[in-house]
Amino acid sequence: MGNIIKERPRIGVLTRLATVLVLIWSVIAGVPAAAQAGSRVVADWPVIDARCPPVTPEGLVGYGCTKLSTYLQRARLDLRYHRPPKTKDLLYTNVRGNYAIAQLQDGKYIIGYSGGTQHAEERLLDQMRGRAPRIEFDPQTGKVSYQPAKASPIKEGYSEIEPCKKVCNPALEAAKVRDKFTYSYRWNPGPGETNQEVHDKTNHPKTGDKQVAVKALLKERNPGPILPKSPEELAKGSAVSKAVGKQLGPVRPGGIDFSSVQLRYVTDGGSGGNTYSFETVTTPGQESKDGTDQIYDADEALNTWMVVEPSRFWVNLNPSQPDKVIDEYLGATAVGRILLEADLELKRAWTRSQDPKTAVGLEYWNRMTGLDGACIRQWIVPKAATIREEGNRLYILDAPLEVKAEAFDFTIPSDPDFTCPANPEPSMAVYRDLLLPELNKAVNDAPEFKDLRRAYISRVAAEWYRDRMTADGRAEEAGIDTNDVTALEREDDWNPTDVFNQYLKELSATKYELPNGVTVTTGGVDFTQPVKTAKVSDTTFKEQHGTLPSTVDKSLTEVTKTSDEKQAYLGGSDDIPVFVVLKQPSGTEGGEDGGGGGGGGLPITGAPIFAIAAAGVLLILIGMAVLWRTRRVRWMAN
């Protein structure tokens, strides 16, 4: 009898336990991933980021949510960071252009790019037909390489930007593969939209959704979901994007001139992300001014100063040296344009300061009476920046500029009869006494030089990062001194030669009647020397800037005015995204791994993690109940 009492409950308990386990597993495993993500019209790839939208009937996808879009991001990284030195191949250099990828029936993946006379999709079609060498991407190695031409039909395609109506759409339709392509960003306007607004939304060099995504990808060097950024989304992104989001958002504070922002505070958080804060002036009683471009310019300048070698930080407007206007790498960036145009503006400011209709100009020409004049070289250099360094924090308190001047003998190619005065020193003394102070005031205060001042403050921060990263071995990974300005290249048609020619045109132009003729200048902007800094002591910092740390900290979450309300700060902290490696479902071509999660983690079943945890707890409770019940039956039998 005792044995019967012990065995029957054990069989019943095991039966009930098996039934419960089956029911629980049906709840956990029966929720497909697609049910959470919404319906799809292409292969049901695992959802690797909850933010990713489903593929729409129009073919719109999140950047990084499908196999092909993730592969294309990996290809972009390879093209960006393994570019052959000094190559002119648009496959590598057209970093801001559109790229596309396709899987062929033979299992290979090919890359197309927009540039020159063809669009990305057209290049894919040429490779599909065997009319051009293949540009193959290998998912196993992440490498892109040229391979011999070989025809094979397109099985599936993806383009970063929607195929255009006039060229790419018809070409894909004629090849009968249009319905096989998906894309991330719109290009063709819908009802009530203009080409310009749709194109700017997608591809504006600074704020376009696709351009922001590419910058994020190249910065993180890790493929994964990258989604379009609205003003609201910008406020959730990187530190720089957060600053843009704050002054673009619906609750933008009034009376702040965001167009005058300057980078004033940075931190070095290593792999954990950095924080930045920008200072700007308040304008009580006036509307706020937009500073979107200026914030991005400051960030782009920071990256430029780190990537380009300091020996290349110069520009030069010298009539005798038309072949030495700007360094080739610096000239490809927005910073190079800022420096060169600032040099031309310096020459114009010098001319304006001599106007005899002004008090300074009149005194200048009175004192120049009887003197021979001078050919003068003048250039802008940084003065020592005042900083406060606290561990991984840097406060940039002041970063002044200075105009240097010296007598300089040169020739003007267009005027062979021109000669410089033989005895320039008496005239130079008058110049240094009267005009040089005016120019120094202009480069540090005048609106014409605010872009130059903003760029130089970023240089101070970049030098600080450069020193820290070099010291702890991060310099190579950050691309410091590589001169690889691919991600920083301008998209405009600006040419340094145009600035030089404009300078020659204005060189001998008389803006007003001068008693003693026009004296010409040459010079440039020279930022090649290491940044000089003067560090503020603890006592001085507390006395003069005691509330600055709390102001900056608060600015990371909201626009914050200083106690005297003369300045405002806005900033943010970088969010370092955690990207999940995309693994494909089983049965795909090309030999890739099967489906399920990667890295030893849970497979992607679509069940919420809390449901799994709850099921685990429930199983433990059931097990404990079974154990207690079994022991109780045995005790009663005994």
C-alpha positions, 0 to 999 in steps of 0.5 A: 500500500505504501508503494502504491501511494508513492508511485501514483502521485509521482506519475500524476505530477510528472504528467501534469508538469509535462502538460504545463511545460508544453502550454508555457512553451506554446506561449513563449515560442508561438509569438512570431517576430513578425507579429511585433514588427508588423507585416513585411513584403520581403523575407522575414529577417529578424528584427534586431532593433525595436525602432526599425520600421517594417518594410513598406509596400513602397520598399522603405526600410530602416537603414540596417534592418535587413540583410542587404542594408546591413551588408551595405553598411559593412561595405561602406566601412571597408571602402572608407577605412581601407581606401588606397592612398591618393586614389581618385576612384569614386567608389572610395572617394564619393563618401557622401554619394548614394550606394546600392547593393544587390545579391545575384542569382549566383550567390555573389553580392555586388556594389554600385555607387552614384558618381560621374555619369552613372547612378548606383542602380545603373552600375548594378545593372551593368554588372548584372549584364556582365558589361562592367567588372564586378564590385563584389562584397564578401559577407565573410570578410567584410571586404569590397574588391574588383572582380572580372565581369560576369553576367548573373540576374539580380535576385534582391537589391537595396539602395540607400536612396529611393531610385529616381523617377527619371533615370533609375526607376525606368532602368530598373523597370526595363530590367524587370527588377524594380520590385526586387529593390528596397530603400531607406530614404525617399527621393521622389516628391509626393502630392503637395511636396517639392523636389527641393524639400524632399531632397533636402530632407534626405540629402542635405549635407549637414541635416539630411536624414541619409547624411546624418546616418552616414556620419553616424555609421562612419563615426561608430564604425559598426553596422546596425540600425540607423534611422532618419532624424527629426528635430525630436530624434536629433535631441536623442542622438549624439551630443552635437545632435542634441544641441541642434535638437534643443534649438530646433525643437518646438520649445526653443528658448527665445532671445538666444542667438544660436548662430554665434555658438562656440564650443566651450566644454568637452569631455573624453569619455572613451568608449562610454561617449563624450559630452559637449556644450556650446556657448552663445550670446543672449538677445533679450527682446528678440527672436532666437536665431537658428544655429543648426549649421554653426553647431555642425560646423563646430563639430566638423571642425573638431574632426578636421583638426584631429584627422589632418596633420597640424603641419597642413593648417595654413592658407596663403594669399600671396600674389607671388605664390598662386600655387601655394594657396592652401594645403590639398587636404585642408582645401577639401574641407569646410575648415579650409574654406573658412580659413582662406576666406578669413584671410581675404576678409583680413585684407578687406578689413585692412583696406577699410581701416585706412578709410580717411572718412574714419578717425583712425584712417584720417590720422593714419594718412596724416602720419603717413605724409612724407613716408614711402609706404610699405609692402606688408605681410599680415597673417592671423595666428592663435594666441594662448587659450585659457583653459581649465582641465579637470580630469576628463573635462575641459573648459575653454574659457578664452581662445583669442586670435592675433594679427601679425605683420611684417614688411615683405617684398613681393611681386604682382604677376599682373603688374610687372612694373610694381615694386615695393618701397625700399625703406618700409620701417617708418611706415610699418611703425605707423601701421603697427601703432594705428591699424594693427589694433583695429585688425586685432579687434576685428578678428576677435569681435567682428561678425565677419570672423565669427566662423574663424573664431568658432573653428579655432575654438574647436582646434583647442578641443581637438588638440586636447583630444589629440594629446589624450588619445596619443598618450593612451594609444587611441590615436590610430583608431580615431584616425588622427593625423591620417589626412583622410578627409573623405567623410569631411569633404565639401559637396559644394563647387567652391574652389580655392583658386576663386578666392585667390583670383578675387584677391588679385582683383581687389588688390589694386582696386581703389575703394576711395581716394587715398592721399598716398596711394594704395599699399598692398598686403600678403599673408594668410592664416597660420594655425600650424603651431601647437596650441598654446594654453594657459591653465587657470588655477583652482582659486581663480577658476572658483572666483571667476567661473564658480557657477560654470560647472553647474551651468554646463552640467544643466545644459546637457539636458536643457538650454541654460543661461548664465547667472548674468543672463548674458550667455547661454549654454546648450549641449548633450551627451553621446549615446553609444548605441549597442548594435546587434550582429544580424544573422540570417535565417537558415537556407540562404545562399552564399554559405552564411550562417543560419538563423537565430541569435548570435554570440551565445545569446537567446535566439530571436523568437519574438517573445518578450524577455519578461515573458521568458523570465516570468515563465522561468519563475513559474517553472521554478515555483511549479518544481518547488510545489511538486517537490513539496507535494511528493515529500508530503505524500511520502511522509503520509505513507510512511 
